[in-house]
Amino acid sequence: MEYVRIPRRRVAVLIGRGGKVKKEIEDRLKVKLGIDAKEGVVTIENQGEDVLAEWKGRDIVKAIGRGLNPKKAMRLCSDEYVLDIIDLQDIVGRSEKALKRQKARIIGREGRTRKYIEEMTRAWVAVSGKSVTIVGTHDEVAAAREAVIMLAEGIPHGVVYKVLQNKARKLKEKRLSLWK
């Protein structure tokens, strides 16, 4: 059995309208979710054959709890997709002002920088609280993680964009080589 704590404001998103999201997670992974809405604690109990189902369920719940859209988080049901959570305090320290500034750099004006990272890497990025959540294939997540860390460290956006363009080209070449 796995336990995950999520913000209470994200419990409704995890449950979904009419319990749709919760039911989809339970049906696809063959797990049972127990949700304590007051405390924000979710228990994940395996009900099927897949020994990794609890861990996959844990990652999906964490991703939704950290601001990712449930449809995107459901990709974690597949073994190809991984979850990465970057704690920004590890990079910028405990200063609220510095944390706010670096989150703004990662998101960008009207969300453009975050969208650019997503377009170049094909990973999904959510900035929430003191962390950045990334979901994608291993290579996609690695490229997005590098970009997020560079931005959090204060590297100029132009430099990060160039690095992302190079990573995107390499990711595309790798995808194309798999088709041959």
C-alpha positions in Angstrom: 0.0 0.0 0.0 1.3 3.5 -0.9 0.4 6.8 0.8 0.5 10.2 -0.9 -0.3 13.6 0.5 -1.6 16.1 -2.0 -2.9 19.7 -1.5 -6.6 19.7 -0.5 -7.3 22.1 -3.3 -6.3 19.3 -5.8 -8.4 16.6 -4.2 -11.5 17.6 -6.4 -9.3 17.4 -9.5 -8.1 13.9 -8.5 -11.7 12.7 -8.0 -13.0 14.4 -11.1 -16.6 15.2 -12.0 -18.7 12.4 -10.8 -15.6 10.4 -9.7 -14.5 10.0 -13.3 -10.8 10.5 -12.8 -10.6 8.4 -9.7 -12.5 5.6 -11.5 -10.3 5.8 -14.5 -7.1 5.4 -12.4 -8.7 2.5 -10.5 -9.9 0.7 -13.7 -6.7 1.2 -15.8 -4.3 0.2 -13.0 -6.4 -2.3 -11.1 -5.9 -0.4 -7.8 -8.2 1.0 -5.1 -7.8 4.7 -4.2 -8.8 5.8 -0.7 -9.1 9.6 -0.5 -9.2 11.6 2.7 -10.3 15.0 1.4 -9.9 16.8 4.8 -6.3 15.7 5.2 -5.3 15.4 1.5 -4.1 11.9 2.0 -4.5 9.3 -0.7 -3.9 5.6 -0.2 -3.2 3.4 -3.2 -3.8 -0.4 -2.8 -3.1 -2.9 -5.6 -6.0 -5.1 -6.6 -4.5 -6.8 -9.7 -1.5 -8.7 -11.0 0.8 -5.7 -11.9 3.3 -5.4 -9.1 4.1 -1.8 -10.3 0.5 -0.6 -10.2 0.8 1.0 -6.8 3.9 2.9 -7.9 2.3 4.0 -11.1 -0.8 5.1 -9.1 1.4 7.0 -6.7 3.1 8.8 -9.5 -0.3 9.7 -11.2 -1.7 11.0 -7.9 1.5 13.0 -7.2 1.4 14.5 -10.7 -2.2 15.6 -10.4 -1.5 16.9 -6.9 1.3 19.0 -8.2 -0.8 20.7 -10.9 -0.7 18.4 -13.9 -3.8 17.9 -15.9 -5.3 14.4 -15.2 -5.3 13.4 -18.8 -1.6 14.1 -19.1 -0.9 12.4 -15.8 -2.7 9.2 -17.0 0.2 8.7 -19.5 2.1 7.5 -16.4 0.1 4.2 -16.7 2.5 3.3 -19.5 6.0 2.0 -18.7 7.4 4.5 -21.3 6.5 7.6 -19.3 8.2 8.8 -16.1 7.6 11.5 -13.5 10.2 13.9 -12.3 9.7 16.5 -9.6 12.3 19.3 -9.2 12.3 21.0 -5.8 13.2 24.6 -6.6 14.4 25.3 -3.1 17.3 22.9 -3.7 18.4 25.3 -6.5 17.3 28.8 -5.4 17.3 28.4 -1.6 14.5 29.3 0.9 14.0 32.9 -0.1 10.3 33.4 -1.1 11.4 36.3 -3.3 14.0 34.2 -5.2 11.6 31.3 -5.5 8.8 33.6 -6.9 11.3 35.2 -9.4 12.6 31.8 -10.6 9.1 30.3 -11.0 8.2 33.4 -13.1 11.3 32.8 -15.3 10.3 29.2 -15.8 6.7 30.0 -16.6 7.6 33.1 -18.7 5.3 35.9 -19.9 1.8 34.5 -20.4 3.3 30.9 -20.0 5.4 31.2 -23.2 8.6 29.7 -21.7 6.8 26.7 -20.2 5.0 26.1 -23.5 8.3 26.4 -25.4 9.9 23.8 -23.1 6.9 21.5 -23.7 7.0 22.0 -27.5 10.7 21.4 -27.8 10.8 18.3 -25.5 7.3 16.9 -25.9 7.2 16.6 -22.1 4.5 18.2 -19.9 5.5 20.7 -17.4 3.6 22.1 -14.4 4.9 24.7 -12.0 3.2 24.6 -8.6 4.1 25.6 -5.1 7.9 25.1 -4.6 8.3 22.5 -7.4 8.3 21.8 -11.1 6.6 18.6 -12.2 7.6 17.0 -15.5 6.0 14.0 -17.3 7.3 12.4 -20.5 9.5 9.7 -21.8 12.9 9.4 -20.1 14.7 11.4 -22.8 12.0 14.1 -22.9 12.1 14.5 -19.2 15.9 14.7 -19.1 15.8 17.5 -21.7 13.0 19.5 -19.9 14.8 19.0 -16.6 18.0 20.5 -17.9 16.1 23.5 -19.3 14.2 24.1 -16.0 17.4 23.8 -13.9 19.2 26.2 -16.2 16.4 28.8 -15.9 16.2 28.3 -12.1 20.0 28.9 -11.9 19.6 32.2 -13.8 20.9 31.3 -17.2 19.6 33.7 -19.8 16.5 32.6 -21.7 18.2 32.9 -25.1 20.9 30.4 -24.0 18.3 28.0 -22.7 16.3 28.2 -25.9 19.4 27.3 -28.0 20.1 24.3 -25.8 16.4 23.3 -26.1 16.6 23.6 -29.9 19.6 21.3 -30.0 18.0 18.8 -27.6 14.8 18.9 -29.7 16.8 18.1 -32.9 18.6 15.2 -31.2 15.3 13.9 -29.8 13.7 14.1 -33.2 16.7 12.3 -34.8 16.4 9.5 -32.2 12.7 9.1 -32.8 13.3 8.9 -36.5 16.1 6.4 -36.1 13.7 4.1 -34.2 11.3 4.0 -37.2 14.0 2.8 -39.6 
